[in-house]
Amino acid sequence: MAIPDEIRHYPLGGLMVTQLIFLMRGHRLVSGSVVDTQPAAGRTDGSGVEGLSSVAPQHSNAPAAPREKSIAPLMQLVDADMQRVNQMILDMAAANAEMIPEIARHLIDSGGKRLRPMLTLAAALACGYRGDDHVKLAATVEFMHTATLLHDDVVDESELRRGKPSARMVWGNQASVLVGDYLLGQAFRTMVEVGSLDALAVLSRAAAVIAEGEVLQLMNMHDASLDQAAYLRVIRSKTAKLFEASARLGAVLAHADARMEQACADYGQALGTAFQVIDDVLDYDGDAGEMGKNLGDDLREGKATLPLIAAMERGTAEQREVVRHAIETGGVAELDRIVAIVKETGALAVTRDAAAAEARRAVDAARLLPPNAYSQGLLQLAAQLLQRRN
């Protein structure tokens, strides 16, 4: 069988992407350390989205992640399969190099929601799949996501990940990048074991799009002229693409028809987009303790997220200038003023409306799936997504 171009040409390791981004920022990697001409501003976890941390087994001493009302029904539906995913992830993380399972355990113990692997499991079962490969691909999805988190924390110089020291702060940049590469390698190895070129094509394309989204976000840093279309392009690449791929995999495994496969993909993309938009709301209207990161982190990094874009569109000339200056400088000295402007201009309401529109799109897509408990769980997840607080 011919190997698709997306697979043949995609570099499995994340090191190349990481080094590219460092070079674009004026950084370079030397013996695993970042060399920079200026000290980085403090930063915590920027995505608010969990990784391998989300799959702590029942015997773990880690505190269980709070089960939000929006995800609890779906978690219960796929709980038995998720336990198998948990064990498989631990098995996949085993290696001769002791540091690999140590870093994996560090991430496992930090808690999380497990949304992406749950989407793969639920979409497969909703489409009538019977077998075991959905467990393997769910573990693969989580490994891919965790690898991107390890690389992101190096690129963004993150000090925290879900309220705990990031892996790079404990083991260093080089270890974080290399373990991320190992996880990617294990992910692709497991994909090959499944033996589905269609599934391999879905995830290899997703990996390339996610990396491109990271570069696009970097190019947009400190750009106060960014509009909503450009903002959505980044988050649909950087965040929503893996959600999309996770859900599409279920339909691919079930050999669903093209209409059903597209419905799963649309559901995942809409859900992932809504998830990220809500995350951007919480950066200006959330609780730092619940989120595991500091409010204003996006502003500190110079990210023009939708609350700031909407505030600039709706604010007075003076308010626009305050927001513009903060984006361009990454300054948080006037964070309280920025938060006030975002609220005064109705920007939070605009952003919540955008998230609600994506959630409705996900609901519409879920309604196209066969009527069963799993499709109902997916629909309920989308319908209640706006209750998210962390």
C-alpha positions in Angstrom: 0.0 0.0 0.0 1.2 3.5 -0.8 2.0 5.7 2.1 0.2 9.1 1.9 2.4 12.1 1.4 1.3 13.6 4.7 2.8 10.6 6.5 5.9 10.2 4.4 7.0 13.8 4.7 5.9 14.6 8.3 8.8 14.8 10.8 7.9 12.7 13.8 10.1 14.6 16.3 9.0 17.9 17.8 12.6 19.1 18.2 12.8 20.5 14.7 9.6 22.6 15.3 10.9 23.7 18.7 14.2 24.8 17.3 12.5 26.7 14.5 10.3 28.6 16.9 13.3 29.4 19.1 15.2 30.8 16.1 12.2 32.9 15.1 12.2 34.4 18.6 15.9 35.0 18.7 16.6 32.0 21.0 18.7 29.0 20.5 19.1 25.6 22.3 22.5 25.0 23.8 23.0 21.7 25.8 19.2 21.7 26.5 19.1 25.3 27.8 17.5 28.3 26.2 19.9 31.1 25.4 18.2 34.5 25.1 19.3 38.1 25.1 16.4 39.1 27.3 14.9 37.5 30.4 11.4 36.1 29.8 8.4 37.5 31.5 6.9 35.1 34.1 4.4 32.7 32.7 2.3 29.9 33.8 0.3 27.3 31.9 -1.2 29.1 28.8 -3.6 26.6 27.4 -5.6 25.6 30.4 -6.0 22.3 28.6 -4.8 19.1 30.2 -2.5 16.4 28.8 -1.2 13.0 30.0 -1.9 14.5 33.4 -5.5 13.7 32.8 -5.2 9.9 32.9 -4.1 9.0 36.4 -5.1 5.4 37.2 -7.4 4.6 40.1 -4.5 3.5 42.3 -2.7 6.8 41.9 -2.2 8.9 45.0 -2.9 12.0 42.9 -6.1 13.9 43.7 -8.8 13.2 41.2 -9.7 16.0 38.8 -13.1 17.5 39.7 -15.8 16.1 37.5 -17.6 19.1 36.0 -21.2 18.6 35.3 -20.6 19.0 31.6 -18.2 16.1 31.2 -19.4 13.7 34.0 -22.0 11.8 31.9 -19.5 11.1 29.1 -16.8 10.1 31.6 -19.2 7.5 33.1 -20.2 6.1 29.7 -16.6 5.4 28.7 -15.1 4.8 32.1 -14.3 1.1 31.6 -12.5 1.9 28.3 -10.7 4.8 29.9 -9.3 2.5 32.6 -7.8 0.5 29.8 -6.5 3.7 28.1 -4.9 4.7 31.5 -3.0 1.4 31.8 -1.9 1.5 28.2 -0.5 5.0 28.6 1.5 3.8 31.6 2.8 0.8 29.6 3.7 3.1 26.6 5.6 5.4 28.9 7.8 2.6 30.2 11.4 2.9 28.9 14.9 2.0 29.7 15.7 5.7 30.4 14.3 6.2 33.9 13.6 9.9 33.2 10.8 9.1 30.7 8.4 7.4 33.1 9.4 10.0 35.8 8.3 12.9 33.6 5.2 10.9 32.6 4.3 10.4 36.2 4.9 14.1 36.9 2.3 14.9 34.3 -0.1 12.2 35.4 -0.1 13.5 38.9 -1.2 17.0 37.9 -4.8 16.1 37.1 -7.0 16.8 34.1 -10.2 16.1 32.1 -9.2 13.5 29.5 -11.4 15.1 26.8 -9.5 14.1 23.7 -9.2 10.3 24.4 -12.9 10.4 25.6 -13.9 11.8 22.2 -12.1 9.0 20.4 -13.8 6.4 22.5 -17.2 7.9 22.5 -17.2 8.7 18.7 -16.2 5.2 17.9 -18.9 3.7 20.0 -21.5 6.1 18.8 -20.7 5.0 15.3 -21.1 1.4 16.2 -17.5 0.3 16.5 -16.8 -3.1 18.2 -13.2 -4.0 18.9 -10.2 -2.8 20.9 -8.4 -0.4 18.6 -10.3 2.6 19.8 -8.5 2.1 23.1 -5.1 2.2 21.4 -5.9 5.3 19.3 -7.3 7.0 22.4 -4.0 6.5 24.2 -2.2 7.7 21.0 -4.2 10.9 21.0 -3.3 11.6 24.6 0.4 10.9 24.0 0.3 13.3 21.1 -1.3 16.0 23.2 1.1 15.5 26.1 4.0 15.8 23.7 2.7 19.1 22.5 2.4 20.3 26.1 6.0 19.4 26.9 7.2 21.2 23.8 4.9 24.2 24.4 6.2 24.7 27.9 9.8 24.9 26.5 8.9 27.2 23.7 6.8 29.5 26.0 9.2 29.2 28.9 6.4 28.1 31.1 7.1 27.7 34.8 3.8 26.1 35.7 1.5 23.4 34.2 -1.9 23.2 35.9 -0.6 24.8 39.1 2.5 22.6 39.4 6.1 23.2 38.2 6.3 22.3 34.5 8.6 19.5 33.5 11.1 21.9 32.1 11.5 23.5 35.5 12.2 20.2 37.1 14.2 18.3 34.5 15.2 21.1 32.1 14.4 22.0 28.5 16.4 19.3 26.8 14.7 16.5 28.8 11.3 18.0 28.1 11.8 18.2 24.4 13.4 14.7 24.1 10.7 13.1 26.2 8.1 14.8 24.1 9.8 13.4 21.0 9.7 9.9 22.6 6.0 10.2 23.3 5.4 11.2 19.7 7.4 8.2 18.5 5.4 5.9 20.8 2.2 7.5 19.5 3.1 6.8 15.9 4.3 3.3 16.7 0.9 2.5 18.3 -0.8 3.9 15.2 1.1 1.6 13.0 0.1 -1.4 15.3 -3.5 -0.5 14.7 -2.8 -0.9 11.0 -5.2 1.7 9.6 -3.6 4.0 7.1 -6.7 6.2 7.3 -6.2 6.7 11.0 -2.5 7.3 10.5 -3.3 9.9 7.8 -5.8 11.7 10.2 -3.3 12.0 13.0 -0.3 12.8 10.9 -2.2 15.7 9.2 -3.3 16.9 12.7 0.3 16.9 13.9 1.4 19.0 11.0 -1.5 21.5 11.4 -0.9 21.8 15.2 2.8 22.7 14.6 1.8 25.2 12.0 -0.7 26.7 14.4 2.0 27.2 17.0 4.1 29.0 14.4 1.2 31.2 13.4 0.6 32.1 17.0 4.2 33.0 17.4 4.0 35.2 14.3 0.9 36.9 15.8 2.5 37.7 19.2 2.3 41.4 20.2 0.2 42.2 17.1 -2.6 44.5 18.2 -4.0 44.5 14.6 -5.1 40.9 14.7 -8.7 40.4 13.8 -11.2 37.6 14.8 -10.7 35.6 11.6 -6.9 35.4 12.2 -7.5 34.6 15.8 -9.9 31.7 14.9 -7.4 30.4 12.4 -4.8 30.0 15.1 -7.0 28.3 17.6 -8.6 26.0 15.1 -5.1 24.9 14.1 -3.3 24.9 17.5 -6.1 23.6 19.8 -9.2 22.5 17.9 -7.4 20.3 15.3 -6.6 17.5 17.8 -10.1 17.6 19.1 -11.3 17.3 15.4 -8.9 14.4 14.7 -9.8 12.7 18.0 -13.5 12.6 17.1 -12.9 11.8 13.4 -10.8 8.7 14.4 -13.9 7.1 16.0 -15.8 7.3 12.7 -12.7 6.0 10.7 -12.4 3.0 13.0 -16.1 2.2 12.7 -15.9 2.5 8.8 -18.7 5.1 9.0 -19.8 6.7 5.8 -18.4 10.1 4.7 -21.4 12.0 6.1 -20.9 10.5 9.6 -17.2 11.0 9.5 -17.6 14.6 8.7 -20.1 15.0 11.4 -17.6 13.7 14.0 -14.9 15.9 12.6 -17.2 19.0 12.7 -18.2 18.1 16.3 -14.6 17.9 17.4 -13.5 21.1 15.7 -16.5 23.1 17.1 -16.0 21.6 20.6 -12.2 22.4 20.6 -12.8 25.9 19.3 -15.4 26.6 22.0 -13.1 25.1 24.6 -10.3 27.5 23.7 -12.6 30.5 23.4 -13.9 29.9 26.9 -10.3 29.5 28.1 -9.7 33.0 26.7 -12.7 34.3 28.6 -11.4 32.8 31.8 -8.1 34.6 31.4 -9.9 37.8 32.2 -12.9 36.5 34.2 -11.7 33.3 35.9 -10.3 32.1 39.2 -6.6 31.6 39.2 -6.9 28.8 41.8 -9.4 26.8 39.7 -7.5 27.3 36.5 -4.0 26.5 37.7 -2.5 29.5 36.1 -2.4 33.3 36.7 -5.0 35.6 35.2 -3.5 37.8 32.5 -1.0 35.2 31.2 -2.2 35.6 27.6 -1.6 39.4 27.8 1.8 38.9 29.4 2.7 36.8 26.3 1.3 39.5 23.9 -1.5 37.3 22.7 -4.4 39.2 21.1 -7.2 36.9 22.1 -10.9 37.5 21.4 -11.7 39.4 24.6 -9.0 41.9 23.7 -9.9 42.0 20.0 -13.6 42.6 20.9 -12.6 45.3 23.5 -10.6 47.2 20.9 -13.5 47.0 18.4 -16.0 48.3 20.9 -14.0 50.6 23.1 -13.3 54.3 23.1 -10.1 55.7 21.5 -8.6 55.9 25.0 -9.5 52.3 25.8 -8.2 51.0 22.5 -4.9 52.7 23.1 -4.6 51.1 26.6 -5.3 47.6 25.2 -3.1 48.1 22.1 -0.1 49.2 24.2 -0.5 46.3 26.6 -0.6 43.8 23.7 2.4 45.3 22.0 4.5 45.4 25.1 3.2 42.3 26.9 2.8 44.6 29.9 0.5 43.6 32.8 1.1 46.6 35.0 -2.4 47.8 34.0 -4.0 44.4 34.1 -6.8 45.6 36.4 -7.5 48.4 33.9 -7.5 46.0 31.0 -9.9 43.6 32.8 -12.2 46.6 33.5 -12.1 47.6 29.8 -12.9 44.1 28.7 -15.9 44.0 31.0 -17.0 47.6 30.3 -17.0 47.2 26.6 -19.1 44.0 26.6 -16.1 42.1 25.2 -16.6 39.1 27.5 -20.2 38.8 26.3 -19.1 38.9 22.7 -16.6 36.2 23.4 -19.1 34.0 25.3 -21.5 34.4 22.4 -18.7 33.2 20.0 -18.2 30.2 22.3 -21.9 29.5 22.4 -22.1 29.6 18.6 -19.4 26.9 18.4 -21.1 24.8 21.1 -24.3 25.0 19.1 -22.4 23.9 16.0 -21.1 20.9 18.0 -24.6 20.1 19.1 -25.9 20.2 15.5 -23.1 17.8 14.5 -23.8 15.4 17.3 -27.4 15.2 16.2 -26.3 13.7 12.9 -24.8 10.6 14.7 -26.8 7.5 15.3 -29.1 7.9 18.3 -27.6 6.1 21.2 -26.1 6.8 24.7 -22.7 7.8 23.3 -24.0 10.3 20.8 -26.3 11.7 23.5 -23.3 12.0 25.8 -21.4 13.9 23.1 -24.4 16.2 22.6 -24.7 16.8 26.3 -21.0 17.6 26.6 -21.3 20.3 24.0 -24.6 21.7 25.4 -23.1 22.2 28.8 -19.6 23.3 27.8 -20.3 26.9 28.7 -20.3 25.9 32.4 -16.6 25.3 32.2 -14.7 27.1 35.0 -11.1 25.7 34.6 
